[in-house]
Amino acid sequence: MSMFCFQCQETAKGTGCTVQGVCGKKEDTAGLQDLLVYILKGLAVVSEEAKARGIKTESNGLFVCQALFATITNANFDNDRIIELIGDAMARRDALKAELSIAGGIDCVTWKGSVADYPAKAASVGVLSQANEDVRSLRELLIYGLKGMAAYTEHAAMLGFQKQEIYDFMSAALASTTKDLSVDEMVGMVMKCGEVAVTAMALLDEANTSTYGNPEITQVNIGVRQNPGILISGHDLKDMEELLKQTEGTGVDVYTHSEMLPANYYPAFKKYKHFVGNYGNAWWEQAKEFESFNGAILMTTNCITPVKDSYKDRFFTTGMAGWPGCTHIGDRPEGGAKDFSAVIVKAKTCKPPVEIETGSIVGGFAHAQVMALADKVVDAVKSGAVKRFVVMAGCDGRHKTREYFSQVAEALPKDMIILTAGCAKYRYNKLPLGDIGGIPRVLDAGQCNDSYSLAFIALKLKEVFGLKDINELPISYDIAWYEQKAVVVLLALLFLGVKGIRLGPTLPGFLSPNVAKVLVENFNIRPIGSVADDVAAITAGR
């Protein structure tokens, strides 16, 4: 086969993309990403040796995060930039080797091919190079967890928040995938990934809230105005801040798209009069929505679908995102800001957005806001007005099977509240689901990384109700997943002891039958079923 990739939920036939990624990733790009991960493993092996000898490796921590981030689903399709990352990773590895006077070692430590050698080498180091299905499954589960963690850690770093313990774990975990560990040791490393994921998401929460304030209940406009606009998508709030500052007074409006919607909830951004609201829906609908938007589009992170020629000239990437042939906005200089002038110039030449809907949607129910309403929530539970909370967080996707989540939201009894975060919300956040005594029946905590807020809320409710086990709460978990950030959120929930999670639309293709069995037996993870059966089970507390 020309390639093999099964890291996302939409992988072909639920087993693996072997010709071209469903995401649009070509064979050569897939190979380069495999090779980058392979070289990062070599850098990790050398880093672990350096740390054992007391040599500092801190300067490589953020680089490893960013390089892993570039391999996440729908993030970077630009071969030239991936090649640069491979070269940088080898240079960092070899500099450490020279300092340590290491000459030999395993292949990912010693390989020094030129760019012309990359395709052949990539073909030999991909996922299927590990023949043992269960070892492959556990290693890939760990690597995908690390990719998700890398994204969240990188966002925090952009706001000046870093923790060396996260970088240290990522290095140790990558190095562990080159070793012949026992099954128990590999499972232990996967669970450790969940533990460190909680630390990473808490760090990003601290970074976002200390910089921009705690999200607050907000009615977000989903209509348009008659000025030219910029549509910003992805997850990076630092990019959001700098874009708003640079567009102020230019006559150009700014709209959020998909996972950037929660930027509307932060107090720091509300002062900008040209910040209009949200345009469109989840990432997978971007092709038609980018067409109708008419203006410039800025992708700050992953969630890129194949870019159409009709809007390619007004499509810009930044950070670890990339699409070949599109203008990339470079990194900010030390102590400075990114230069979004090219985006603004393009926007001024464009027509105003075509209105695709009107009205507003409500969000901003992160942990600080929900805790401010804790008395009201607790009283509603104690009085029986609220019988149950259903966590329906995670990712959206294009498969028709995801209509399940809309149907569940509509079928849930009216005395249940949905807790959500991530783009999964677009399956039901515009449905007329009403409220319970003034509490909306859909409480949106924010981006996928704000799943931390949902865990925080659950832990606080456990304290309030005096329970010993988080699973004693009247909370059910019906989670939608798509890519690697959802994987690390899942591992975080497992570390926190959450059991009985329904996961869909399908279980991950990278879980071997034996590894899936371990998760089922230890955590009661199960695939989603029919809407009727699952709603009945949720209602019964199962």
LUMTIMAR-172489 format. One record per residue (C-alpha): y negated, z, x. Coordinates in steps of 0.5 Angstrom, whole numbers, padded with zeros to 4 digits, always signed. Layout:
REM residues N
YZX...
REM end
This chain:
REM residues 542
+0000+0000+0000-0007-0001+0002-0010+0006+0001-0008+0012-0002-0013+0017-0006-0011+0022-0011-0017+0027-0010-0020+0026-0017-0017+0027-0025-0018+0019-0026-0014+0017-0020-0009+0011-0023-0004+0013-0027-0005+0020-0025-0001+0019-0019-0006+0015-0014-0010+0009-0013-0007+0005-0008-0011-0002-0008-0018+0000-0010-0021+0007-0013-0022+0008-0020-0029+0010-0018-0030+0004-0014-0028+0006-0007-0026+0000-0003-0020+0000+0002-0024+0000+0008-0028+0006+0005-0022+0010+0003-0019+0009+0010-0026+0011+0014-0026+0018+0009-0019+0019+0011-0021+0018+0019-0027+0023+0018-0023+0028+0015-0018+0028+0021-0023+0028+0026-0026+0034+0023-0019+0037+0023-0020+0036+0031-0026+0039+0031-0024+0045+0027-0018+0046+0032-0023+0046+0038-0028+0050+0035-0022+0056+0033-0020+0056+0041-0028+0056+0043-0029+0062+0038-0022+0066+0041-0026+0065+0048-0032+0068+0045-0036+0061+0045-0041+0060+0040-0040+0054+0035-0045+0056+0029-0049+0049+0030-0043+0045+0027-0042+0049+0021-0047+0045+0017-0045+0039+0020-0038+0040+0018-0040+0042+0011-0044+0035+0010-0039+0031+0013-0034+0034+0008-0039+0033+0002-0040+0025+0004-0032+0024+0002-0033+0028-0004-0031+0023-0010-0037+0018-0012-0041+0021-0007-0042+0016-0001-0039+0009-0001-0043+0007+0005-0039+0005+0011-0044+0005+0016-0046+0012+0015-0039+0014+0015-0038+0011+0021-0044+0015+0024-0041+0021+0022-0034+0020+0025-0038+0018+0031-0042+0025+0031-0036+0029+0029-0032+0026+0035-0038+0028+0040-0038+0035+0037-0031+0036+0038-0031+0033+0045-0037+0037+0048-0033+0043+0046-0027+0041+0049-0031+0040+0056-0034+0046+0055-0027+0049+0054-0024+0045+0060-0019+0042+0055-0015+0036+0056-0009+0036+0052-0008+0038+0045-0006+0035+0038-0008+0028+0036-0014+0029+0032-0016+0033+0038-0015+0028+0043-0016+0021+0040-0022+0017+0042-0022+0010+0039-0028+0006+0038-0030+0003+0032-0026-0003+0032-0020+0002+0032-0022+0006+0026-0018+0002+0021-0012+0002+0024-0012+0009+0026-0015+0011+0019-0008+0007+0016-0004+0012+0020-0007+0019+0018-0008+0018+0011-0006+0023+0006+0001+0020+0006+0002+0021+0013+0005+0028+0011+0012+0026+0009+0014+0033+0006+0011+0033-0002+0010+0040-0002+0006+0041+0004+0002+0035+0003+0000+0038-0004-0002+0045-0001-0006+0042+0004-0009+0037+0000-0011+0043-0005-0014+0047+0000-0018+0041+0003-0020+0039-0004-0022+0046-0005-0026+0046+0002-0030+0039+0000-0032+0043-0007-0034+0049-0003-0038+0044+0002-0042+0041-0003-0045+0048-0006-0046+0051+0001-0050+0045+0003-0054+0046-0003-0056+0053-0001-0057+0051+0006-0062+0046+0004-0066+0052+0001-0065+0056+0008-0059+0060+0005-0053+0060+0010-0047+0065+0011-0043+0064+0018-0037+0067+0014-0037+0061+0010-0037+0056+0016-0032+0060+0020-0027+0060+0014-0028+0052+0013-0026+0051+0020-0020+0056+0020-0018+0053+0014-0018+0046+0016-0015+0048+0023-0009+0051+0019-0008+0044+0016-0005+0042+0023+0000+0047+0023+0007+0048+0021+0005+0054+0016+0010+0057+0012+0009+0056+0004+0007+0063+0003+0002+0062+0009-0001+0056+0006-0001+0059-0001-0005+0065+0002-0010+0060+0005-0011+0057-0002-0012+0063-0005-0017+0065+0001-0021+0059-0001-0022+0061-0008-0025+0068-0005-0030+0065+0000-0032+0060-0006-0034+0066-0010-0038+0068-0004-0041+0060-0003-0043+0060-0011-0046+0067-0011-0050+0064-0004-0052+0058-0008-0054+0062-0014-0058+0067-0010-0062+0061-0006-0063+0057-0013-0066+0063-0017-0070+0067-0011-0073+0060-0010-0074+0057-0017-0074+0064-0021-0068+0065-0026-0066+0060-0031-0069+0062-0038-0068+0059-0045-0071+0052-0046-0071+0047-0051-0071+0040-0047-0074+0034-0049-0069+0028-0049-0074+0023-0052-0079+0019-0047-0086+0018-0046-0090+0011-0044-0091+0012-0037-0087+0009-0032-0081+0014-0029-0077+0016-0024-0070+0019-0026-0067+0024-0021-0059+0025-0022-0054+0029-0018-0055+0037-0016-0060+0038-0011-0066+0042-0013-0070+0042-0006-0070+0034-0007-0072+0036-0015-0078+0040-0012-0080+0035-0007-0080+0029-0012-0084+0033-0017-0090+0035-0012-0090+0028-0009-0091+0025-0016-0096+0030-0019-0102+0026-0021-0099+0019-0019-0098+0017-0027-0091+0017-0026-0086+0021-0030-0080+0025-0028-0074+0025-0032-0067+0029-0030-0060+0026-0031-0053+0028-0032-0052+0034-0027-0060+0035-0026-0061+0037-0033-0061+0045-0031-0067+0043-0027-0071+0044-0034-0069+0051-0034-0072+0054-0028-0079+0057-0029-0082+0054-0022-0081+0047-0025-0084+0048-0031-0091+0048-0029-0091+0040-0027-0094+0036-0033-0091+0030-0031-0084+0033-0032-0082+0030-0038-0074+0032-0040-0068+0029-0039-0065+0022-0040-0058+0020-0042-0052+0024-0042-0046+0025-0037-0045+0021-0030-0040+0016-0032-0045+0013-0037-0050+0011-0032-0050+0004-0032-0052+0003-0039-0057+0008-0038-0060+0006-0031-0061-0001-0035-0065+0002-0040-0069+0007-0036-0072+0001-0033-0075+0006-0027-0073+0008-0020-0067+0012-0020-0066+0017-0015-0059+0020-0013-0059+0026-0009-0051+0028-0009-0045+0025-0012-0043+0022-0019-0045+0015-0017-0041+0009-0020-0041+0002-0018-0049+0000-0017-0050-0006-0021-0055-0012-0019-0059-0011-0025-0062-0004-0022-0060-0004-0015-0067-0006-0012-0069+0001-0016-0063+0005-0014-0065+0010-0008-0060+0015-0005-0061+0021-0001-0057+0027+0002-0050+0025+0003-0050+0020-0002-0050+0013-0001-0049+0006-0003-0049+0000+0001-0055-0004+0001-0059+0001-0003-0065+0004+0000-0063+0011+0003-0069+0016+0004-0067+0020+0010-0067+0027+0012-0073+0032+0012-0076+0033+0019-0076+0040+0021-0081+0044+0017-0083+0038+0013-0081+0035+0007-0077+0028+0005-0081+0022+0004-0080+0019-0003-0086+0015-0003-0082+0009-0003-0079+0011-0010-0086+0012-0013-0088+0006-0010-0082+0002-0014-0083+0006-0020-0090+0004-0021-0088-0003-0021-0083-0002-0027-0084-0001-0035-0083+0005-0038-0076+0008-0040-0073+0005-0047-0072+0011-0052-0065+0012-0053-0065+0018-0057-0070+0023-0059-0071+0031-0060-0069+0036-0056-0063+0041-0053-0063+0048-0051-0060+0051-0045-0062+0056-0039-0056+0061-0041-0055+0063-0034-0052+0070-0032-0059+0073-0032-0061+0071-0039-0055+0073-0042-0055+0080-0039-0062+0080-0042-0059+0079-0049-0053+0083-0047-0054+0088-0053-0055+0083-0058-0048+0080-0055-0044+0086-0055-0047+0088-0062-0045+0081-0065-0038+0082-0061-0037+0089-0064-0039+0088-0071-0034+0082-0071-0040+0077-0072-0037+0074-0065-0030+0073-0065-0029+0070-0058-0032+0066-0053-0029+0060-0050-0031+0057-0043-0031+0050-0044-0034+0048-0037-0033+0043-0032-0033+0036-0031-0034+0030-0036-0031+0023-0035-0030+0016-0038-0023+0017-0041-0022+0017-0048-0017+0023-0048-0024+0027-0046-0026+0026-0054-0021+0032-0054-0027+0037-0052-0031+0034-0057-0026+0035-0062-0024+0042-0060-0032+0044-0060-0032+0042-0067-0026+0045-0069-0027+0052-0067-0028+0057-0072-0036+0058-0073-0035+0065-0070-0034+0063-0063-0038+0061-0058-0038+0056-0052-0040+0058-0045-0041+0052-0041-0043+0049-0034-0043+0042-0031-0043+0036-0034-0037+0037-0039-0043+0040-0044-0045+0033-0045-0038+0032-0050-0041+0037-0055-0048+0040-0053-0052+0035-0058-0047+0037-0064-0050+0041-0069-0046+0047-0068-0051+0052-0070-0052+0059-0068-0049+0066-0070-0054+0071-0071-0059+0067-0067-0054+0066-0061-0053+0059-0060-0046+0057-0061-0046+0053-0054-0049+0057-0048-0050+0052-0043-0051+0056-0036-0053+0050-0032-0049+0046-0027-0042+0046-0025-0044+0051-0019-0047+0055-0024-0039+0057-0027-0041+0063-0022-0045+0065-0028-0040+0065-0033-0035+0069-0028-0041+0074-0027-0042+0074-0035-0034+0075-0036-0034+0081-0030-0040+0084-0033-0037+0084-0040-0031+0087-0038-0035+0093-0035-0039+0094-0041-0033+0094-0046-0029+0099-0041-0023+0094-0039-0019+0094-0033-0017+0087-0033-0022+0081-0034-0016+0078-0038-0017+0083-0044-0023+0080-0046-0024+0076-0052-0025+0070-0047-0021+0063-0047-0021+0058-0042-0021+0051-0044-0023+0047-0037-0025+0040-0036-0024+0037-0029-0026+0031-0025-0027+0032-0018-0027+0037-0012-0032+0042-0014-0028+0043-0020-0022+0044-0016-0026+0050-0012-0029+0053-0018-0021+0053-0021-0019+0057-0014-0025+0062-0015-0023+0063-0022-0016+0064-0020-0018+0069-0014-0022+0073-0020-0015+0074-0023-0017+0069-0029-0010+0067-0033-0008+0063-0038-0013+0057-0036-0012+0050-0040-0014+0045-0036-0015+0037-0037-0015+0032-0039-0009+0032-0034-0006+0036-0029-0008+0034-0022-0004+0029-0019-0004+0032-0012+0000+0038-0015+0007+0037-0013+0012+0040-0018+0014+0046-0014+0006+0047-0013+0005+0046-0020+0011+0051-0022+0008+0056-0017+0001+0056-0021+0004+0056-0028+0009+0062-0026+0003+0066-0023-0003+0064-0027+0000+0061-0033-0004+0055-0032-0002+0050-0037-0004+0043-0039-0009+0042-0045-0005+0040-0052-0007+0037-0058-0013+0040-0061-0010+0043-0067-0005+0047-0063-0010+0049-0058-0015+0051-0063-0010+0055-0066-0007+0058-0060-0015+0060-0058-0016+0063-0065-0010+0067-0064-0012+0070-0057-0007+0066-0053
REM end
